[in-house]
Amino acid sequence: MEHIDSLIKEAAKWFALPLIVVLLAGSLFFTIRLRFVQIFRFRDAIRETIASQQSGASGPLSPLQAFMTSLAATIGVGNIAGVATAIVSGGPGALFWIWCYGFLAMPMKFAEASLGMHYRVAHGDDVLAGPMYYLRDGLKSRSLAWTYAFLAGMAVLLTTPFTQPNSVADAVGSQLAKQDLSLGVWHAYGFNISRDHLTIGIILGILTWLVTVRGVKALGRAAEKLSPLKVGLYLIGGLVVLLTHITNLPYVLKLIFSEAFSVKAALGGTLGYSIITAIHYGVLRGVYANEAGYGTGAVAYGTAKSQHPEQQGLAAMTEVFIISFITSSISGLSILLTGVWNAGGARTVAPIVQKFAETFPTYGGFTVTSVLHSVGSTGSAAVVQAFNQPMPAFGGWMVAISMFLFGYTVLIGWGYYGEQFFEYIFGPRIIVPYRWFYCLLIPFGALFKVDLVWNWGDIVNGLQVFPNVIGLVALSGLAASYAKRRTAGQNTS
């Protein structure tokens, strides 16, 4: 098993460079091609996010439900565990690159959503949508469409049922152990199986099945209720952490920007390497958090009862903004402000922290020693520890409940995505067996190692980016025309 772990970790490291190059280059291309739509039409984006459904339009979900469905499927454990892992492994500068990629990725997500709406196949409330349709009908490449559908479908089956319950079980199980509520370990056939993780996985599997078997309308109704709840709960907890450690904020912000990029760091060996590490984890966890480039936005926004692709593109930009600049910032700033650093992550950034300590010896209230030797925890457990500092009785449970909601909504959202991908390849007969198989994988996902799950996710999820970006770039002219178009009632000045 250790040999497999090392192989996957090494493969993920080598695969990261081409993926980062494609994502950053693609995002920069769309920012320019769509003429900085994320700036000049930001107010329109906020307005269109809450638009009502349109009479005579096809689609099973209202535009708001489509937005909430995409938000539900996108804001998952990547916004908590993924961001925490990025900072723990890549240093504070990784948060800057999450912000940077989020800003640049907004036009790419606009393109995905608008093209997904334009090329969807709709018959009343029966809608088929996703990148495979704009690759097939827009790019006229059936082979690339099939390749995308296959890679994306396999990515759903091989990552989502593992990454989401894995991190949920990590967070909830950690909290149960701290409260002496753990169910203990089950020793079977040479394996040590956590009863907490297994129980959480089974519960998630059953709840996912209850929504998945009822179809996309049930998904839309669930997402409309759960998305505001999970974001609101996590936002409240994050604000408490921020306000109780507000005096540390100037120092943390300076550390984020100084480590993300500086002339001195770029010229120095160790510090220069830290910039590359920060970009690596920042972009990879950034795309894991906002999913721009994956093409999944084309599936969700293609379900909207709307006749205006630009409306869905603008709503998709709002989604990326919420994810990259609000929920991801809560996770990142929480573990930085409180000094909760993983031991391995602290070693990664120790030279930078040590240099910074020469100027700010107490680092805004906690010493460098406490940073470098703080209690080690990975992923979501680091955020649990951060929330527990100002709210000892409630912080951990707040994160644990948020993680459960985050993971659950991603499971039901991505379950629908996978359904669309496999239906494109095999037809509607695959839907029922796929739903059962998908839900049965969830309990197993709760038992895997955290690092193995995330490294595998980087590889498999990243593969679908390449055919999707090819299609987006080829059809960027159409996306650019929608970026300039204004729906009825919008200010044309």
C-alpha positions as CSV (number, residue, x, y, z in Angstrom):
1,M,0.0,0.0,0.0
2,E,2.9,2.4,0.8
3,H,4.3,1.7,-2.7
4,I,1.0,2.6,-4.3
5,D,0.9,5.8,-2.2
6,S,4.4,6.9,-3.3
7,L,3.6,6.1,-7.0
8,I,0.4,8.2,-6.9
9,K,2.1,11.0,-5.1
10,E,4.9,11.1,-7.6
11,A,2.5,10.9,-10.6
12,A,0.5,13.8,-9.1
13,K,3.6,15.9,-8.7
14,W,4.6,15.4,-12.4
15,F,1.1,15.9,-13.7
16,A,0.7,19.2,-11.8
17,L,2.9,21.3,-14.0
18,P,1.1,20.8,-17.4
19,L,-2.3,21.2,-15.6
20,I,-1.2,24.5,-13.9
21,V,0.1,25.8,-17.2
22,V,-3.1,25.0,-19.0
23,L,-5.4,26.4,-16.3
24,L,-3.4,29.7,-15.8
25,A,-2.9,30.2,-19.6
26,G,-6.6,29.4,-20.3
27,S,-7.8,31.7,-17.6
28,L,-5.6,34.5,-18.7
29,F,-6.8,34.0,-22.3
30,F,-10.5,34.2,-21.4
31,T,-9.9,37.2,-19.2
32,I,-8.5,39.0,-22.2
33,R,-10.9,37.4,-24.8
34,L,-14.0,38.3,-22.8
35,R,-12.5,41.8,-22.0
36,F,-12.3,41.5,-18.3
37,V,-16.0,40.5,-18.0
38,Q,-15.4,39.7,-14.3
39,I,-14.8,43.4,-13.6
40,F,-17.0,45.3,-16.0
41,R,-20.1,43.1,-15.6
42,F,-19.8,42.1,-11.9
43,R,-22.9,44.0,-10.9
44,D,-24.8,42.3,-13.6
45,A,-23.5,39.0,-12.4
46,I,-24.9,39.6,-8.9
47,R,-28.3,40.6,-10.4
48,E,-28.6,37.7,-12.7
49,T,-27.8,35.2,-10.0
50,I,-31.2,35.7,-8.4
51,A,-33.2,35.9,-11.7
52,S,-36.5,34.1,-12.0
53,Q,-37.3,31.5,-14.6
54,Q,-38.6,32.6,-18.0
55,S,-41.9,31.7,-19.5
56,G,-41.6,29.5,-22.5
57,A,-38.1,28.3,-21.7
58,S,-37.1,24.7,-21.3
59,G,-35.3,23.2,-18.3
60,P,-36.1,21.4,-15.1
61,L,-34.7,24.0,-12.7
62,S,-35.2,27.8,-12.3
63,P,-32.1,29.9,-12.9
64,L,-31.7,30.3,-9.1
65,Q,-32.0,26.5,-8.5
66,A,-29.4,25.9,-11.3
67,F,-27.1,28.4,-9.5
68,M,-27.7,26.7,-6.2
69,T,-27.1,23.3,-7.7
70,S,-23.8,24.3,-9.1
71,L,-22.9,26.1,-5.9
72,A,-23.9,23.0,-3.9
73,A,-21.8,20.7,-6.1
74,T,-18.8,23.1,-6.1
75,I,-18.5,24.3,-2.5
76,G,-17.4,21.1,-1.0
77,V,-14.6,19.9,1.2
78,G,-12.1,21.4,-1.3
79,N,-13.1,24.8,0.3
80,I,-12.2,23.5,3.8
81,A,-9.8,20.5,3.6
82,G,-8.4,21.4,0.2
83,V,-7.6,25.0,1.1
84,A,-6.2,23.9,4.4
85,T,-4.0,21.3,2.7
86,A,-2.8,23.9,0.2
87,I,-1.6,26.2,3.0
88,V,-0.3,23.4,5.2
89,S,1.7,22.0,2.2
90,G,2.4,25.1,0.1
91,G,2.6,27.9,2.8
92,P,0.6,31.0,3.3
93,G,1.4,32.2,-0.3
94,A,-0.9,29.4,-1.6
95,L,-3.9,31.5,-0.5
96,F,-2.8,34.4,-2.7
97,W,-2.7,32.0,-5.7
98,I,-6.2,30.7,-4.8
99,W,-7.4,34.3,-5.0
100,C,-5.4,35.0,-8.1
101,Y,-6.7,31.9,-9.9
102,G,-10.3,32.7,-8.7
103,F,-10.1,36.1,-10.3
104,L,-8.7,34.9,-13.6
105,A,-11.0,31.8,-13.7
106,M,-14.3,33.8,-13.6
107,P,-14.4,34.4,-17.4
108,M,-13.6,30.7,-18.0
109,K,-16.5,29.7,-15.9
110,F,-18.7,32.2,-17.8
111,A,-17.7,30.5,-21.0
112,E,-18.5,27.0,-19.6
113,A,-21.9,28.0,-18.4
114,S,-23.0,30.1,-21.4
115,L,-21.8,27.4,-23.9
116,G,-23.4,24.7,-21.8
117,M,-26.7,26.6,-22.1
118,H,-26.2,27.3,-25.8
119,Y,-25.5,23.7,-26.9
120,R,-27.7,21.8,-24.5
121,V,-30.3,19.3,-25.8
122,A,-33.6,20.2,-24.3
123,H,-37.1,18.8,-24.7
124,G,-39.3,20.4,-22.1
125,D,-38.0,19.4,-18.7
126,D,-35.7,16.7,-20.1
127,V,-32.3,18.3,-20.6
128,L,-28.9,16.9,-21.6
129,A,-26.0,19.3,-21.0
130,G,-22.3,19.4,-20.6
131,P,-19.0,20.0,-22.4
132,M,-19.6,16.9,-24.5
133,Y,-22.4,18.7,-26.3
134,Y,-20.4,21.8,-27.2
135,L,-17.5,19.6,-28.2
136,R,-19.8,17.5,-30.4
137,D,-22.1,20.1,-31.8
138,G,-19.9,23.2,-31.6
139,L,-16.5,21.9,-32.2
140,K,-17.9,19.0,-34.4
141,S,-15.6,16.5,-32.7
142,R,-17.5,13.4,-31.6
143,S,-14.2,11.7,-30.5
144,L,-13.2,14.6,-28.2
145,A,-16.8,14.7,-26.8
146,W,-16.7,11.0,-26.0
147,T,-13.2,11.4,-24.5
148,Y,-14.4,14.2,-22.2
149,A,-17.5,12.3,-21.2
150,F,-15.5,9.2,-20.4
151,L,-12.8,11.0,-18.4
152,A,-15.3,13.2,-16.5
153,G,-17.5,10.2,-15.7
154,M,-14.5,8.2,-14.4
155,A,-13.4,11.2,-12.4
156,V,-16.8,11.3,-10.7
157,L,-16.7,7.7,-9.8
158,L,-13.0,7.6,-8.8
159,T,-12.8,10.8,-6.8
160,T,-16.1,12.3,-5.5
161,P,-17.3,9.2,-3.5
162,F,-13.8,9.2,-1.9
163,T,-12.7,12.8,-1.4
164,Q,-15.9,14.1,0.0
165,P,-16.8,11.4,2.6
166,N,-13.1,11.0,3.4
167,S,-12.7,14.6,4.6
168,V,-16.2,14.7,6.2
169,A,-15.3,11.6,8.2
170,D,-11.9,13.2,9.1
171,A,-13.6,16.3,10.5
172,V,-16.5,14.7,12.2
173,G,-14.4,11.7,13.5
174,S,-11.9,14.1,14.9
175,Q,-14.6,16.0,16.8
176,L,-16.2,12.8,18.1
177,A,-12.8,11.7,19.4
178,K,-12.2,15.0,21.2
179,Q,-15.6,14.7,22.9
180,D,-14.9,11.1,23.9
181,L,-17.8,9.9,21.7
182,S,-15.7,7.8,19.3
183,L,-17.0,4.4,18.5
184,G,-13.5,3.0,18.4
185,V,-11.7,0.8,15.9
186,W,-12.8,-2.5,14.3
187,H,-10.0,-5.0,13.7
188,A,-10.9,-7.3,10.8
189,Y,-8.7,-9.4,8.4
190,G,-5.6,-7.5,9.3
191,F,-7.1,-4.0,8.8
192,N,-7.9,-1.4,11.4
193,I,-11.3,0.2,10.4
194,S,-12.6,3.3,12.2
195,R,-16.2,2.7,13.2
196,D,-16.7,6.5,13.2
197,H,-15.6,6.8,9.6
198,L,-17.5,3.8,8.4
199,T,-20.7,5.0,10.1
200,I,-20.4,8.5,8.7
201,G,-19.8,7.0,5.2
202,I,-22.9,4.8,5.4
203,I,-25.0,7.7,6.5
204,L,-23.7,9.9,3.7
205,G,-24.3,7.0,1.2
206,I,-28.0,6.6,2.3
207,L,-28.7,10.3,2.3
208,T,-27.1,10.7,-1.2
209,W,-29.2,7.8,-2.5
210,L,-32.4,9.3,-1.2
211,V,-32.0,12.4,-3.4
212,T,-30.2,10.8,-6.3
213,V,-32.9,8.3,-7.1
214,R,-35.5,11.0,-7.4
215,G,-33.7,12.9,-10.2
216,V,-32.6,16.5,-10.9
217,K,-35.7,18.3,-9.6
218,A,-35.2,16.8,-6.2
219,L,-31.6,17.8,-6.4
220,G,-32.5,21.4,-7.3
221,R,-34.9,21.6,-4.3
222,A,-32.4,20.2,-1.9
223,A,-29.6,22.5,-3.2
224,E,-31.9,25.5,-2.9
225,K,-32.3,24.9,0.8
226,L,-28.9,23.5,1.8
227,S,-26.5,25.8,-0.1
228,P,-27.4,29.0,1.8
229,L,-27.4,27.1,5.1
230,K,-24.0,25.6,4.6
231,V,-22.4,28.9,3.4
232,G,-24.1,30.9,6.1
233,L,-23.1,28.6,8.9
234,Y,-19.4,28.5,7.8
235,L,-19.4,32.3,7.3
236,I,-20.6,32.9,10.8
237,G,-17.9,30.7,12.3
238,G,-15.2,32.2,10.1
239,L,-16.2,35.8,11.1
240,V,-15.9,34.8,14.8
241,V,-12.4,33.5,14.2
242,L,-11.4,36.6,12.2
243,L,-12.8,39.1,14.7
244,T,-11.2,37.4,17.7
245,H,-7.8,37.4,16.0
246,I,-8.2,40.7,14.1
247,T,-4.9,42.1,15.5
248,N,-3.0,39.3,13.7
249,L,-4.6,40.2,10.3
250,P,-2.0,42.8,9.1
251,Y,0.9,40.4,9.8
252,V,-0.9,37.4,8.1
253,L,-1.7,39.4,5.0
254,K,1.9,40.6,4.7
255,L,3.1,37.0,5.1
256,I,0.6,35.8,2.4
257,F,1.8,38.4,-0.1
258,S,5.5,38.3,0.7
259,E,5.6,34.5,0.4
260,A,3.4,34.4,-2.7
261,F,5.7,36.7,-4.7
262,S,8.7,38.9,-4.0
263,V,11.9,39.8,-5.8
264,K,14.0,38.6,-2.9
265,A,12.1,35.3,-2.8
266,A,12.4,34.8,-6.5
267,L,16.2,35.2,-6.3
268,G,16.7,33.0,-3.3
269,G,17.0,29.2,-3.6
270,T,14.8,28.0,-0.7
271,L,12.5,31.0,-0.8
272,G,12.2,30.8,-4.6
273,Y,11.2,27.2,-4.3
274,S,8.5,28.3,-1.9
275,I,6.9,30.5,-4.5
276,I,6.7,27.5,-6.9
277,T,5.2,25.4,-4.1
278,A,2.7,28.1,-3.3
279,I,1.6,28.4,-6.9
280,H,1.4,24.6,-7.2
281,Y,-0.9,24.1,-4.3
282,G,-2.8,27.4,-4.7
283,V,-3.8,26.7,-8.3
284,L,-4.5,23.0,-7.8
285,R,-6.6,23.6,-4.7
286,G,-8.1,26.7,-6.4
287,V,-9.5,24.7,-9.3
288,Y,-10.6,22.0,-6.9
289,A,-12.5,24.6,-5.0
290,N,-14.1,26.6,-7.9
291,E,-14.0,23.9,-10.6
292,A,-13.4,26.4,-13.4
293,G,-11.9,24.4,-16.2
294,Y,-13.5,21.1,-15.2
295,G,-16.6,21.8,-17.4
296,T,-19.1,20.8,-14.7
297,G,-20.6,24.3,-14.7
298,A,-21.9,23.5,-18.2
299,V,-24.0,20.6,-16.8
300,A,-25.5,22.5,-13.9
301,Y,-26.3,25.8,-15.7
302,G,-27.6,23.9,-18.7
303,T,-30.5,22.7,-16.7
304,A,-31.9,26.3,-16.1
305,K,-35.3,27.3,-17.3
306,S,-33.8,30.1,-19.3
307,Q,-33.4,31.3,-22.8
308,H,-30.4,33.5,-22.2
309,P,-26.9,31.8,-22.0
310,E,-25.3,35.1,-20.9
311,Q,-27.6,35.0,-17.8
312,Q,-26.1,31.6,-16.7
313,G,-22.6,32.7,-17.5
314,L,-22.9,35.8,-15.2
315,A,-24.4,33.6,-12.4
316,A,-21.4,31.2,-12.8
317,M,-19.0,34.1,-12.2
318,T,-20.8,35.0,-9.0
319,E,-20.3,31.4,-7.9
320,V,-16.6,31.5,-8.5
321,F,-16.4,34.8,-6.6
322,I,-18.2,33.3,-3.5
323,I,-16.0,30.2,-3.5
324,S,-12.6,31.8,-4.2
325,F,-12.9,35.0,-2.1
326,I,-15.3,34.1,0.7
327,T,-15.4,30.4,1.6
328,S,-11.8,29.7,0.7
329,S,-10.6,32.8,2.5
330,I,-12.5,31.7,5.6
331,S,-10.6,28.4,5.7
332,G,-7.2,29.9,4.8
333,L,-7.3,32.9,7.1
334,S,-8.6,30.8,10.0
335,I,-5.7,28.5,10.2
336,L,-3.2,31.4,9.6
337,L,-4.7,33.8,12.1
338,T,-4.9,31.2,14.8
339,G,-1.4,29.7,14.1
340,V,-2.8,26.2,13.4
341,W,-0.1,24.8,11.1
342,N,0.5,21.2,10.2
343,A,4.0,20.1,11.3
344,G,4.9,19.1,7.7
345,G,3.6,22.3,6.3
346,A,5.5,24.3,8.9
347,R,8.7,22.7,7.8
348,T,7.9,23.6,4.2
349,V,7.6,27.3,5.0
350,A,10.0,27.4,8.0
351,P,12.7,29.6,6.2
352,I,10.1,32.2,5.3
353,V,8.5,32.2,8.8
354,Q,11.9,32.5,10.3
355,K,12.9,35.5,8.1
356,F,9.6,37.1,8.9
357,A,10.1,36.6,12.6
358,E,13.2,38.8,12.5
359,T,10.9,41.7,11.8
360,F,7.9,40.6,13.8
361,P,9.3,38.4,16.6
362,T,5.9,37.6,18.2
363,Y,4.1,37.5,14.9
364,G,1.0,39.2,16.1
365,G,0.5,37.4,19.4
366,F,1.9,33.9,18.8
367,T,5.6,33.1,18.5
368,V,7.3,31.4,15.6
369,T,8.0,28.5,17.9
370,S,4.3,27.9,18.4
371,V,3.8,28.1,14.6
372,L,6.5,25.6,13.8
373,H,5.5,23.2,16.6
374,S,1.8,23.6,16.7
375,V,-0.3,20.5,17.0
376,G,-0.1,18.7,13.7
377,S,-3.4,18.1,11.8
378,T,-4.1,17.8,8.1
379,G,-6.9,18.9,5.9
380,S,-10.2,19.7,7.6
381,A,-8.9,18.8,11.1
382,A,-6.7,21.9,10.9
383,V,-9.8,24.1,10.4
384,V,-11.5,22.4,13.2
385,Q,-8.6,23.2,15.5
386,A,-8.7,26.9,14.3
387,F,-12.4,27.2,15.0
388,N,-12.0,25.6,18.4
389,Q,-9.7,28.3,19.6
390,P,-12.3,31.2,19.9
391,M,-15.2,28.8,20.3
392,P,-14.0,25.8,22.4
393,A,-17.5,24.4,22.9
394,F,-18.9,25.0,19.4
395,G,-16.1,25.7,16.9
396,G,-15.3,22.2,16.1
397,W,-18.9,21.1,15.8
398,M,-19.6,24.1,13.6
399,V,-16.9,23.0,11.2
400,A,-17.9,19.3,11.4
401,I,-21.5,20.2,10.6
402,S,-20.4,22.5,7.8
403,M,-18.1,19.7,6.4
404,F,-21.0,17.3,6.5
405,L,-23.3,19.7,4.6
406,F,-20.5,20.6,2.2
407,G,-19.6,17.0,1.4
408,Y,-23.2,15.9,1.2
409,T,-24.3,18.5,-1.3
410,V,-21.2,17.9,-3.5
411,L,-22.0,14.2,-3.5
412,I,-25.6,14.7,-4.7
413,G,-24.5,17.4,-7.2
414,W,-21.6,15.4,-8.7
415,G,-23.7,12.3,-8.7
416,Y,-25.9,14.1,-11.2
417,Y,-22.9,15.2,-13.2
418,G,-21.7,11.6,-13.5
419,E,-25.2,10.6,-14.6
420,Q,-25.1,13.0,-17.5
421,F,-21.6,11.9,-18.5
422,F,-22.3,8.2,-18.6
423,E,-25.7,8.7,-20.2
424,Y,-23.9,10.4,-23.1
425,I,-21.8,7.3,-23.6
426,F,-24.2,4.4,-22.8
427,G,-27.7,6.0,-23.0
428,P,-30.4,6.2,-20.4
429,R,-30.2,2.5,-19.5
430,I,-27.0,3.2,-17.4
431,I,-28.7,5.6,-15.0
432,V,-30.2,3.3,-12.5
433,P,-27.2,1.0,-12.0
434,Y,-24.9,4.0,-12.0
435,R,-26.8,5.6,-9.2
436,W,-26.6,2.5,-7.0
437,F,-22.9,1.9,-7.7
438,Y,-22.1,5.6,-7.0
439,C,-23.8,5.5,-3.6
440,L,-22.3,2.2,-2.7
441,L,-18.8,3.6,-3.1
442,I,-19.3,6.4,-0.5
443,P,-18.8,4.3,2.7
444,F,-15.5,3.0,1.3
445,G,-14.4,6.5,0.5
446,A,-14.7,7.4,4.2
447,L,-12.0,4.9,5.1
448,F,-9.2,6.0,2.8
449,K,-6.0,7.9,3.7
450,V,-6.3,11.7,3.2
451,D,-3.1,12.2,1.2
452,L,-3.8,9.3,-1.1
453,V,-7.3,10.5,-1.8
454,W,-6.3,14.1,-2.7
455,N,-3.3,13.1,-4.8
456,W,-5.4,10.7,-6.8
457,G,-8.1,13.4,-7.2
458,D,-5.6,15.9,-8.6
459,I,-4.7,13.4,-11.4
460,V,-8.1,12.0,-12.3
461,N,-10.0,15.3,-12.1
462,G,-7.3,17.1,-14.0
463,L,-7.5,14.9,-17.0
464,Q,-10.9,16.2,-18.0
465,V,-9.6,19.7,-18.1
466,F,-7.6,19.2,-21.3
467,P,-10.5,18.3,-23.8
468,N,-12.7,20.9,-22.1
469,V,-10.3,23.7,-22.5
470,I,-9.7,22.8,-26.1
471,G,-13.4,23.2,-26.8
472,L,-13.7,26.4,-24.8
473,V,-10.8,28.1,-26.6
474,A,-12.2,27.0,-30.0
475,L,-15.6,28.4,-29.2
476,S,-14.4,31.5,-27.4
477,G,-15.8,33.8,-30.0
478,L,-19.3,32.7,-29.2
479,A,-18.6,33.0,-25.4
480,A,-17.2,36.5,-26.1
481,S,-20.4,37.5,-27.9
482,Y,-22.5,36.4,-24.9
483,A,-20.2,38.4,-22.6
484,K,-21.2,41.5,-24.4
485,R,-24.9,40.7,-24.6
486,R,-27.3,42.2,-22.1
487,T,-30.7,40.6,-21.2
488,A,-33.8,42.6,-21.0
489,G,-33.9,45.1,-18.1
490,Q,-30.1,45.4,-17.8
491,N,-28.5,48.8,-18.0
492,T,-26.9,49.3,-21.4
493,S,-24.8,52.3,-20.5
